[in-house]
């Protein structure tokens, strides 16, 4: 087939090529270059929608825009469950299967324990729901861990790390390439300790977290991305109501387009309000239904024992309750039934929807709560909300929809997104936007901090009567629903020595008492500063500008203290000749230096670069952290940055601040001042110079920045030490290695078993019997029987190495037999391909020899070389086939498939060489017609006719095909010819020349 394509290609190359075809081929070549994959686009990214019961994984890789990952059971969602046996780990559905038989070794709903101390009410609630687990307190950190045995003790972060590592493995298998970069979704109500716990789990799993994204934000992003065309400059308010298995969140999102400098007008989503209920979800409903089924079983009195005391039976009832709840969402009643619930007693009971709803009445009463909280946080009314969209599996319960519809006073609830996968798809879009390997359409995301954060400090004061006292000050760092990522700076002006301040949560009065208990510690960090006094001693002659603390809430919503510095200013003498121009230059550079820099796509737009936190309104100046005139962002500091005199640490951490309103106003002002500077001769400038000469010149200030030592003491939930993190990583890696070794042993064992059964069966097949002698057959059969006996006695307990050695020994014994059978199978196809190649190569050779001498593009040596290869290949084939026919099938064959392939390859190379030469060969120049003035009209006509005439070759019958005479070149034809020659020359210069050969080939 390939040889036939060569011949066709050769014929197509030597026919005339038109101008249009040349341009088309060139365009196709350029398009092919554009479509070639970029070498940098070889890294896939993933997202993990980490729910309390299920997780959904999505990937983006070259060629696959956004796709949900299928697990090993080909399901689109995977249970967040891990089973830990003595020498085995199971995940997902496999772990759930074990939970019914042995619930003690299966760990689920780990989200409720992340970043929690042992005293937290959610820990006690977890213990009540899963009494089979032994939960103990970690004395070092105050958190909890699971104790299965003395050797098997794992923290919730370690167990979550195992789940994340498993999710990474599923994504890599699906993408068929390594994946380490991930965006992980978390509930919007996670506080600082809970967010850090998820990051620690990902670190233990070896994942690089691009961002922790709130699940409601991920859902909103997914909704907006697929409705980009519907978003305009008019604000659209949408509420997403997400009731999952463990919790419920209501989020109000505003969509509208905004102008950006880098990408023009782009859509934006802004989180305006968030309300939540930490314990309202489908799992609580399932627990109510489980207890109801247990009560029915006890009332049936088929057993004297209480089913609630049997953990295994309760695990079976929970699984059945989950199934019944799902069915009751679509049916009015359903039969719950379990075989062998306890003591081999079967259970069967009818449950209707009314009974189920009666069990959960108090839960349904809590459905409107998150909606009211979200409205209060956003300071909006229901009339401003255009639609309410359902998210999460528990929203499928009919009663939930009824109560919610009544609460939001809408005609209907929106069900136009995938309630299960929206968060995973939104998160993977964000992952692609954050990755350097992909480019996506910008979509600006402005997330919001649910809990306010403030700075608290105390200092001594002296009253008028000389009595000393202590004043306690509070400064709001991030207000409730403040956008992030964002940087803030607080300046302490009244300290000249080392001091301490505290970072705590702000006013949490919007939380109920139960929520406050579950929230945990309201104190975040104690910051101890050292080196303040030394900085004042060292720069005693300079003016202090205060102690500046630089804070950053990053893309994951985690608060960081970047650095603390002591800032001073000193006067610097300024040269006279630079007075006017330097002032003007400083003004221009400060304007440009402080100009706006719009955020990159899909990154939350910061309100300011480093916003200076002003003193609280109504406070006495003595109580304020900084002077009133310093409450605004510091202009001198911006000017110093533009002059390159800022400290190295500041230049690395501070970013340009977007100035939405000021940018357009400032730019014309900059242009006017630049114009004045360029002219240099306007009256205004001269007058300014004269006035400047008369007035005393103000002294220029130079900024001095001294880094202050910082010691942080975490007050909510202490982070594990780096040594503890490394120990956990090693623990998880050892488990992974053990799992891989176990999988390798099982794979080897399966391969050995398969080899024994298949080979024993093959010994009775005709194609194998034909190639082995009786002695070989008996030897192979005996070895296989011995190996089967060994498998029954020792093989199933043998190690991986021993199994591999046994398999290798058997394969070596049967190698010759398999080789002879495989060769005989390959002969027909290989020989047919060789015959076809010889046939087409011969035709190609004849065609090449038939070219007229004037247009011959091949040399005699090239044609003779091809002829020699054809003859040698034909001789080898005939001789080898004849020799093989003389041998017995049980002997080693001399006709080998690899030799046939080598001959095919040699012929392929020779023909390809000649084809490539024909492809890039230049046509021979035609003789030029003589000048019209020097010859007679008749001779000129004859000459012109001779130069245009082409004599076609004769075919085998000797009949010559007539060709119509070509017209003499006119002025128009000459221009066309020149254009064609120009295109040919340009094409040749690019290395993609297509020859034009005027031949009629038969």
N, C-alpha and C positions, 0 to 999 in steps of 0.2 A: 504493500500500500504506500509506504514511504517512497519507494523508487518511482511509483507512478506519479506521485506528487512532484518529485524532482523533474520528471520529464515535462509535466504540464507547466511547471514554473519556468523551465528553460524556454519552452515555446512562447510563454507570455512575455518573457524578458526581451526576446529578440523581435517582437512585433513593434510597430510604430507606437509611441506614447504621446498622447496629446497634451497640450498645455494645461487643460483643466485637470487631467489625471495627475500630472506632476504636482500641481498645487494641492490637490486633495490628499495625495500621499504625504506631502510635507506637513499638512495640517494634522493628519492622523498621527504622524510621528511626534509632533509637538504635544498633542493631547496625551499620548501614551507616557511621555516624560512627566507631565503634570500629575497623572494619576498614579505614578509610582509611589509606593509607600515610603514615608519619611523614615530614616533610620532612627530618629528619636522617638517615633510613635510606636514603641514596642513595649511599653510598660502599662499594664492594666491597673485599674483602681477598683475598690469595692466599697459597698456600704453595708452596714448591719443595723437593721431596725430591731433594736434589742427590747422586746417586750417582756412582761413579767412571765407569760406562759409560752409565747411563740417568738421566734425570730425569723425575719425575712432577709435574705441576702441578695444583693444586686451587684452587677459588675458593668464596667465599661472597658472595652478593649478595642484595638484597631479592627474595624470591620463589624463590630457589634456595638451599636450605639448605647442602649440601656436595656439590660435583660435581667430578669429574676433568675437566680441560680436554683437549679433543681438539685435536691439532695439525693442520697443513694437509693431512696425509695421512689425517686422521680416525683416528689412532692414539692410544692412551691413555698411551703413554710415548714419550719423544723421546731420541735419542742425544745425549750430551754431546759434541758435536763441532762444530768450526768450521773452515770452509775459507776461506783467504785467498788469493785470486788478485790479480793486479795491479790490476784495477778491478772486483772483484766479491767479495762475501762470501756464503757459503752456510752453513746450519746444519742440524743434525739429519740426517734421512735423505738429504737432498740432498748434504750434506757427505760422508756415508759412501759415496755413489755415486762421488764424485770420488776417494776414498781408494784405490780399486782402480786407477784410471787414473794418478793422480798423488799418491801418498801424502805427498810432500814438503810439500804445501801444506795438509794436513789435520791438525789438532791435537786429540788425544784424551787421556783419562785424566790430566787436569790436576791432579786432587786430590793426586797423589803429589808434586807440585812446590811446593805452596803452603807458604809459611813455611819453606822449606828453603834452606840455604846451598849453595854450589857443591860443598863437600866432603862433603855428606851422601850416604851410600850409596844412598839412593833415587834420587838424580839420576843416578848411574852406572848403576843398574839400568834407569831409564827410557831412558837413551841406548842401552843394550843391546837393549831391546825395540823401540825405534824409531830405528834407526841413520840413517834418512833425514833426521832433523832436525839442524840445527846449533845446539847449545846452548852458550851462552857465559856467562861470569861477569860480573856487574855489579860493577864495582870500587867503586862508591859504597856499596852496601848489602851486598855479599857474596853476594847471591842470584844467580839465573840468568835468562836471557831467551832467546827464540828469534830467530835471525837468518835471515831468508829472503833479504833483500837489504839494501843500505845504507839504503833508505827504509822497509823493512818489518821492524821489530824490536819484538817485543811480549813483555812479561813474562807469567808465568802468571796473575797477578792481572788483567791487562788482558784476556787471552783469556777468563778466567772471567767478567769483567764483560760481555763481549760475549754470552756464553751467557745470563747472567742478564737482560740487556736483551732478548734474544730471547724468553726465557720470559715476561717481562712483556708483550711484544707479543702473544704467543699468548693469554695470560690476558685482555688487554683486548679482543682480537677476539672471544673466546668470551663474555665478560661484556657486551660492547657498551657499555663505559664505561671511563674511565681508572682505572688501579689503580697505586698507588705503595707501599702498605703490604704488607709480606710477612714471613712467618716462614720461615726457611731451615733445613733439617736439615743436620747435619754429623755425622761419626763421633764417638762418645763419647770416643775416645782422642785427639782433636785437642788439642794443647797450646796455650799462650797465643799463640805466634807464628802458628800455623795458624788459630786463631779470628780473630785480628786481620786476617789476610790475606783471609779470606772477607768480613769487614766492609768492608775496603778495596775489594774487587771490587764489592760491592753499591753502595758510594758512587760508584764510577766509572760504574756502570750507572744511577745516578739513582734507586735504590730506597731506601725508608725501611724499615730492618730493625726490625720490632717485637721480634724475638727470634731468636737462634740457638738452636735446640733440638736436643739430641742425638737422632739418629735412633732409638735404642732407647727413649728416653723418649717420642717421638712415637708409636711402635708401641704402647707400654704404655698411653698415654692413649687411643688409638683402641680398644684391647681393652677398657679399663675403661668407656669412655663407653657402649658398646653392651651392657655387662653390668652396668649400674649396679644393677639389682635384685638381682643375686647377691652384691653386696658388703655385708657386715655388720660388726659389731664384732669378729668373729673374724678374725684375720690370715690371709690366704691368700697363699702364696708361689708365684710363677710364674716360670719361666725362659724367656726368649725367646732362641732361638739364630738369629742372623742371619748367614748367609753370602751375601754379595753377589758382585759381579764382582771387586772389588779387595781386600776385607778380610773378616774374620769377627769378630763380637762376640757374647758371651754375657752376658746381663743377668738378674739376679735382682731381681724386683719384689715388694713386699708391698702388697696391697690390703686396706683396712679402712675403716670409717666412723669419723669423728672429730667431736667437737662443736666448733662455731664459734659465736661470739657473734652474728655478723651473719646467717648463713644457717642456723643450727641444725646438725643432724647431716648431714654431707656425706661422700661417698666421697673417699678419698685414696689416691694411689699414692706409694710411696717406693722410690727406687733403693737397693738394699742392697748389691749387688756387681756389678762389671763385669770381665770378662776379654776379651782381644782378641788377634788375630793380624793385624798390619798387611798382610801380603802373601799370606795364604791366601784364595783366592777362585776364582771360575770363570775369570777371565782367565788365571791361571797354568796351569790345566788346558788351556785353549785353546791357549796357547803351546806346551805339551808336545805336543799333538796336531798343531799346525802343523809343528813340527820333525820329527815322525814321518812326516807326509805328504811333507815335503821329502826325507827320507831315502829313502822308497819311490820317489819320482820319480827321484832320482839313481841308485838301484839298477836301475831299468828301462833306464837308459843309452840313452834316446831322444835325448839331447842331450849334447854334449861339455862343455857349460858346467855349473857348479855353480849350481843353482837358488837356493841360499842367498845368493848374491852379487847376485841380481837383486831389487831392492826391490819392484818392481811385482809380480813373481811371488809374493814372500813375502806381500804384502798380499792377493793373491787366495787364497793358501793359508790365511791367518788367517781370512778371511771364510768359507771352506768349513769350516774346523775348528770355528768357532762353530756352524754349521748342523748338522754331524755330531754334535757333543757333545749338542746339544738332542735330536736324533732318538734317540741311543743311550740317553737317559734312559727311553725308552718301548719301545725295540726292542733285541734282542740283537745285531743287526748291521745295517750300512748301507753303501751304496756312495758313496764320495766321488768326485766327478767335476768337472772344470773344463775348459772348452773354451779352447784357445789359451793354456795356462798360460805357456809361454815358447817363442819362435821358432815360433809357430803349431803347437805340439805339444800335443795334448790329453792330459789326465791322468785316469786312472781307477784306483781301488783300493778293495778291500773292507776295512772296518774293523769288528771286533766289539768288544763291550763288555769282554770279558776283556783284550784288548790295550790298550784305553784305560785300564782300571783298573791295569794293570801299569805304564803310563807314569807314573801319579800315586800310586804306593804311598806314597812319603814324604809327599805332601800329605795323604793320608787318615790317616796316622799322627798328623798335627798337629790333627786334628779335635777330640779331647777336651781339648786344651790350654786354650782359652778357658773351658771349663766348670770346670776345676780352679781357674783363676785367680779366676773369679767366686765360687766357693764359699769360697776362701781370703779374699777381700776382705770377704765378708759374714759370715764366721765361722759358716757354716751347713753342714749335711750334706745329702746327697742325699735322705735320708728326710724332711726338712722341705719339700722341693720337691713341690708337688702335681702339676704337669704341666710338660712342656717343649714349647714351641710353636715351630714352624719359621717363619722369616721369610727373605726373600731368594731370588733366582732359583737360586743354586747349590745350595740345599738340595734341589732336585728330583733331583739326581744320586743314584741308588739306593745307591751305595756309601757316600756321605756319611751317608745315613739309617741304614744298617746299623751303621756304626761309632759313630755318635752314640747310637743306641738301646742299644747294648751299654755305652757309657760311662755313661749316666745311669740304667741299670738300671730302666727303666720298661717297662710292657707295650706301650705305643704312644706315638708322638709326635703332638702336637697339630697339626692342619692346619686349624683352624677360623677362621683369619683370612686375608685376601687378602695373600699373601706379597709382592706387588709394590706394592700401593697403601696398605697400612696406615699407613706413615710419613707419606705425603702427607695422608691424611685426618686423622690425629691432629694434624699440624702446622696444618692449616687450621682445626680446631676451636679450637686455641690462638690462632690469629690472630683468629678471631671473638670469643674471650673478651677479648683485649687491645684490640680495636677498640671505639671509643665508639659505633659505629653499630649494634651487635648486642648482644643479651643472651642468654647461654646458661646452662644449668644448671651450677652450680659443680662443679668437680672439682679438688681440691687436688693440686698436683704438687710433690713434694719431690725435686729432682734432686740429684746428688752429684758432687763433684769427684774425678776419677780419680787425679790426681797431687797429692801433698801440697806445700804451699808454706810456707816459713819465712823469718824475718828473721834476718840475721846482722850482728854488729857487733863491733868490737874497742875496747878502752880500756886505758889505762895503769893498772897496779897497783903498789903499793909493798909489798914484803915486810917482815917484822919486822927483818931485818938491813939495811934501807935500799936493797936492790937493787930497781930498777924493772924491771917486766916488762909484757908485753902479754897480756891475756886475750881469747880469742875466744869470743863467746857466740852461741848459737843459740836461737831461740824459734819454736816451731811456730805458724804463723798459721792455716793450714787443714790439718787432717789428711786422710789418705786416706779417701775416701768421705764427706767432710764435706758437709752439705747447703748448697745455695746457692739464691737470693741470700742473702747474709749480710754483715753489717758486723762488723768487728773493730777494737779499739783497743789499741795497744801504748804503754805509758808508759815513757819513758827518764828515770830519776831521778838519774843520776849525771853528767849533762852540764850544764855551765854556759857552754859556748862552742859555736861551730859544729862540727858533726861529720858523719860519713858513715856510712850503714848500707846493707846490701845485701838485696835480695829475691831469693831463689833457690828452686829446687825442693828439697823435703825428701828423705827416704829413698826412693830408687827401686830398692832391692835386689830388688823383686819383678819387675823387668824383666830379660830376658836381655841378654847382651852385644850381640847384634845389634840388639835393640830399643833399647838405650841409644845406639848409634851413630846409628840412624835418628831417635831422639828429638831429637838436637841438643844445643845448649848447655843446661846445667843452671842457668846464671846468668841471672836475668831482668833485674833493674834495679839500678843503683847510684843511691842517693838522697843528694844533697848538700844540707845545710840551711844556711841563712844567716839571720842576725838573732837567733840564740839568745843570744849574748853581750850584744847591745844590749838584749834584753828583760830580762835579769837586772840590767843597770845601771839601766834605767829604773824597775824595781820592786824595788830593793834592800831596801826596808823591808817587803816582803811575803814571805809564806811560799811557797816553790816547791812546786808539786804535780807537777812533771815536764813533760817534752816529750811530748805525745800525738800519735801518728800514727794517722789514721783511714783504714782500708782498707775497700773494698767489692768483693765479687765479685758482679757483676750477673747478671741473668736469663740472659745469654748465656754465663756462665761466664768472663767476662773480668775480671781483677783490676785494680782502679783504686786509686790513692792519692788520696783525696778532698782531704785537707788535713793540715797539721801545725800545731799550736799549742802555745805555751808558756803554762802555766796557773799562776796565782798565787792565793793567798787572803789577804785582809786582814781584820782585826777591825773590826767596826762597832758603835758604841754603840747599845743598844736602849732605847727608852723604857719606863719602868716600867709605865705604864698598859696597855701592849700585851703585857706579858710572858706572861700566861696564855693570853689569847685568841689571840695571834699564834702561840704554840707549837702550840696546838690546831689553828688554821687551817692552819699550815704542814704539820702532820701529815696533815690531811685532804687538802689540795691535793696533797701529794706522793704520797699513796696513789692519788688519782685520776689524777694526772699520770703515774705509773708504771704505770697499769693496762694490761691487755692490749688489744691491737687486732688482731683476727684478720686474716689476710691476705685479700686480695681473691680472687675465684674464679680458679682456674687459675694462680695465681702461687705459686711455691715459698714455703713458709712459713719465715721466718727463725727460727733458734733464739733469737736475742736481737737487740735493736735494734743496739747496738754492744757486742759482748761484749768485756770487758777480758781480754786474754790473760794468764793467771797465769804466774808464774815456774815453771821446770821443777822437778819434784820431785827431791829429792836434791842439788840444786845448793847451793853455798855462797851465802850472801846477797850476798857481794861480786860473785858472777858473775851474779846475777839482775838483770834489767833494772829491776825495780821492787821496792819493799819488799813483804814478805809480806802486811802488813795492807792493802795497796792492790791485791791481786790480784783481789779480788771487784769486781763492778760498783760504781761509785762512787755511794753514796747521796746525799752532798751535791750531786753534780752533777745528779742527778735533781731534788732539791729546788730547786736554783737555776733549773732549767728551768721548774718549775711557778710560780716567782715572777716569771718573765719577765725575769730578769737575765742570762740566758745570752747569748753573743755571737750576732750575726746569722748568721754562717756556720754555727754549730752548729745553730741553729734551723732552717735550711733543709735540712740534710743528714740530721739524725738523725730516725728514725722511732720511733713507739711500739713497744715490744717486747711480743710476746705472752708472757704468763706463764700457762702452762697450769695449773700446780698452785696457784700463789699467788693467782690471781684470786678463786676461790671462797672461799678462806680469808680473804682481806683484806676482802672486801665486808662481812661481818657486823661486823667490827671497826670499819670506817668508820662503820657505822650507829650502833653503841654510842657511839662518841666524839661523833658529831653530836648524839645524844640528850642527852648530858651538857652539851654546849654550849648546846643550846636551853633546858634547864631552868635552868641557871645557879645553882640554889639547893640542889643536892644536897650532902650532907655531904662526899662525896668531893672535890668541886671546892673547897669551902671549906678542907678540910684541905690540899689541894695548894697553894692560895694562901698559906696560913699558912706552910707549909714553904718555899715559894718566897721568901717575904719574909725568912725567917731565913737561908737559904743564899745565898751569892753567886751572882748570875745569870751563866750562861755567856755569853761574848761571841758575837755572831752573826758568821758568816763571809760575806764577799762574794767572789765569784769574778771574777777578771780573766783574760781570754783574749787572747793576742797572736798573730796569724798569723805563721808562720815561712815565709821564702822557701824554695821547693823547686825543685831542678834535677834532672831525671831523665835518666839515661843508660841507654838500652836495651842490654842485653848479648846477648840471644839473636839476634833478627833485627831490625835497625833498621827503623823504620817509614819509609815514604816521606814526604818533607816536604810541607807543604800546597801548595807550588808544583808539586811532582811530581804530586800528586793532581789538581790542576787541569789540568796539561798532559795527563795521561792521560784525564781526562774530555773535554777538547777533542778529543783524538785519536779517541776513540770516537764523539763526537758528529759529527765530520767524516765518519767512515766511515758513520754512520747517515744523515746528510744525503746522502751520495753514493749510498747504496742507495736512498733515497727518490726521488732525482732519476732514478736508473736505472729504478726501477719506474714513475715517471710517464712517462718517455719510451716505455717498452715499452707502457704502457697507451694512450698517444696513438697510437703506431704501429699497435697492434692495432685501435683504433677507426677509424683512417683506412683500413686495409685492409678492415675489415668494411664500412665505408660504401661504398667503391668497388664491392665485389662485390655487395652487397645492392641498391644503386641501379641498377647495370647490369642486374640481373635484374628489378627492378621496372618498368623501361621497357618490358618485354614483357608485363606483366600487364594484363588488361582494365581493372581499376579505375583504373590510372594512365594508360593510353592514352586513357581517356574524358575526362580532365580537362586534357590538354595538347594544344596545337596542334602541327602538324608542325614549325614553326620552333623552338618551345621544345624539342621532343624532339631535334632535330638539335643545338641549342646544348648541351643538357645532355649528350648522348651524346659530343659532341666534347670537352667539358671533362673528362669522366670518362676517356676514352681517353688524353688528354694527361697526366692525373694518374697513370694506371697506368704510362705510359712513364717518367714522372719518378721514380716509386717504384722501378722496376727499375734506373734509372741512379744516382740520388742519394738517394732516400728512405730507404734502409736505413742510411745513414751520416749523415743529417741530424740536427740538434739538435731538442730538444723544442719550442722556440719556432717553428722553421720548420714542423714537422709540424702544430702547432696552427693556424698561419696557413693552411696548405693545407686542412686539414679545415674551418676556419671559412669559407673562400671557397667550397668546394663546397656546404656546408650552406646558405649564403646564396643560391646559385644555385637550389637545389632547394626552397627554403622555400615558395614559392607553390604548387608542385605538391603537396607533402606536406600543406599546409594545406587545399587543396580536397578531397583524398582523405579526410583525417581528419574534416572537417566532414560529408561525405556519410555516413561511417560512424556518426557520432554522432546524426544526425537522427532515425532511427527510434525509438531508446530515449528520447531527450529529448522528442520530440513525444508519444510514448505516455504518458510521465510527466506531461506538461503536461495532456493530455486527462483523465487520471485525476484529477489535482488539481482541474481545473475541475469535473468531475462531482461529486466528493465535497464540494467547497466549496459547490456549489449545494445539495446535499442538506442540508448543515450549516446553510446560511442559511435554508432552508425550515423546518427543525426549530426553529431559534431563533425564527422569526416565529410559530410555532404555540403558543408558550408563552402561557398565560393572562395577562391583564393584571395580575392580583394577584401572580403569581409571575414576571413578566418581569424579568430581571436585566440585559438589554442596552438601551441607549438607541437612539432612532431614528437618531441620528448614526452610531453604531457600526455598526448594521445597514446603513445606506445606504452607508457607506464600504466595507464588505466587498462589497456589491452592485456598487458602482462599479468596484472593483478587478477583480472577476470579469468584468464586461462589457468593461472596457478590455483585459484580458488576452485575452479571446476575440476581440475585434475585431483586436488586434495580430496574433494568430496567423493568423487567416483572411487578413488583408491581406498579411502577410509571406510566407506560404506561396504565395499566388497570385502575388505578384511574383517569387518565386524560380523558380516553374515557367516563367515567361516567359524567364528567362536561360539562356544556354548553359552546359553543365558546365565549359567552359574559362574562363568569366568568374568574377570574384571574387563569392562568394555574399553575398546580403544576409541570408539566414537563418543566424544564427550561434548556435552551441551556447551561448556565454557569455550571449547575450541570453535564450535560453530558460531557462537556469539562474537568471538574474536575475528573470524573471517567476515562476518557481517559488518563489524565495526570498521575493518580495514577498507572494505568496499565503500562504505558510507563516507569515510574520510576522503577518499580519492574523488568521488563524484561531487562531494560538497566543495572540494577545492576548485574544481572546474566551474561549478555553478557560481561560486563567489567571484571568480575571475570574470565570468560572463556578465555578472551583475554590475561590476564596477568598471568594465572596459569602456574606453572612449571610442566613438566611431572615427574611422579614418577620414581625413579631410578630402573634400571633393575638388576636382580641378576647377579653377576659376575661369569664367568665360572671357574671351579676348575683348579688348576695347572696341567699341562700335566705330570709332573714327578711323581706326587703322585697317579695317577690313571691309570687304564688300558686304552688302546686305545678305546675300545668299550664304556666304561663308559664315557670317555671324549667326545666322539662323541654324545652320548645320552644327556649329560649335555649341550653341546653346542647347540644342536637342540632345547632342551626344553627352553633354555634362549632366543632364537631368535623367538620362535613361539608365535604368537598372535592369540587368539581365538576370532573370530568375533561374535557379538551377532546374535541370530536367529531372523528372521523376523516373522510376524504373521502367515505365512504358515508353519513355522517350518523347512524351507529349509535353510541349511547353505551354504553360498557361499565359494567356495574353493579359497585358496590363494596360489600362488606358493611359495615354500620354499625358504628362503633367503640363500645365500651362506655364508659359514664360513668366518670370517674376515681374510683377507690377510694383508700383511705388508702395501700395498698401501692403502687398505680400512681403516686401522687403522689411517694412516696419515690424510686421508680425514675426518674421524670422529673427530680426534683431532682438525682439522681446523674449522669444523662446531661448535664444542663446544666452541672454543675460540671466534668465531664471535658472538655466542649466549651470552656469558658472557659479551662481550663488548657492545652489544646491550642492554642487561639488565641493564648495568651500566648507560646508558643514559636515562633510563626510557621509552624506546620504545621497549620492549621485545616482540617478536612474538613466541608463544609457538609452539612446534612441537609435535603433538599428533598422534601416529600411530594407527588410528582407521578406520574401514570400517563402515560407517553409512548408514542406509537405511531409 
